[in-house]
Amino acid sequence: MRRSLRVLMGLVLAGFSISLLSADPAPFQAAPAGLPRPEGWVLSESQDYGPDNLFEYIDGAAENFLSYDFVRLALGQYKTADGPGEMTVEIYDMGTPENAFGIYASERIPGSAFIPVGVQGYLEEGVLNFYADRYYVKLLAYDAGARTEEALRAFAAGILKGIADPGTFPFPVRAFPAGGRVADSEKFIRRDFLGLAFLTRGYTAAYRREGLGEFSLFIIDAGDKGAAGRMLREIISHFSATADSPDGVVRFKDPYLGNVVIAPAGRYLCGAMKIADGGEKQGEALALETARSIGGK
């Protein structure tokens, strides 16, 4: 009897294993449409990662993703149906559009071949990365030959079909003054902005202007006017800064940040940093210009 049960269980398990091996891997729902299925490509392997095990896949880079409140990764490995081509698809659910922008911007390189895919994307040799809505997508092609770019764009289009509205750049990014801004230099720092635990949700953009050299403008989104006021008071205390009435502009100099000016604007703090000596007045004018641009919302 025991031998018969063992044989029966062995047959059941064997049948179960065969069915798993022959089944097409189920797509993971990292994006509304899940992993794409472009014509001519076969999904050979899929895997799901969360905050607790992301390091198993990207190891040293995991901390950066976690700092932007990473939610989930859907990983798909593909092969061409009739050739040696391979494609790796990584769809990172970052929870919010601003977090998706933050991680995307932390990895993009100014001067890349940017393309209108999602909110923004860029092409390098065998690579297409983009972000749309709350998702950051990375595509990597191997041995796809002359049709590599076509394949990358097909995969991107397949993913975007499941995203109703890719969105646009976060409002603070769109509020930075245009004159002198270094293209595609904008970033979003979710935590510890300027290295300070009490500053969160900071946006920056690099600038070059005659007489000022290279410097940065920044916008901190405190969430509401009261929180912005508290942040500003902590900045004044931390840097022993001065605040002038009636405009409330804060000024200080720091060994790392250089000359800094900060102008309050409702829920936002708008500032300029790394201003060269002698350019403080111009820096202040730029901080106030940014505050006017963002409208004190």
Secondary structure as UniProt FT lines:
FT   HELIX           2..22
FT   TURN            32..33
FT   TURN            39..40
FT   STRAND          41..49
FT   TURN            51..54
FT   HELIX           55..58
FT   HELIX           59..61
FT   HELIX           62..67
FT   TURN            68..69
FT   STRAND          72..80
FT   TURN            81..82
FT   STRAND          86..93
FT   HELIX           97..107
FT   TURN            110..111
FT   STRAND          113..115
FT   STRAND          120..124
FT   TURN            125..126
FT   STRAND          127..132
FT   TURN            133..134
FT   STRAND          135..142
FT   HELIX           145..147
FT   HELIX           148..160
FT   TURN            161..162
FT   HELIX           171..175
FT   TURN            179..180
FT   TURN            183..184
FT   STRAND          187..189
FT   HELIX           193..195
FT   TURN            197..198
FT   STRAND          202..209
FT   TURN            210..212
FT   STRAND          213..221
FT   HELIX           225..239
FT   STRAND          242..244
FT   TURN            245..248
FT   STRAND          249..254
FT   TURN            255..257
FT   STRAND          258..265
FT   TURN            266..267
FT   STRAND          268..275
FT   TURN            277..278
FT   HELIX           280..294
FT   TURN            295..296
//
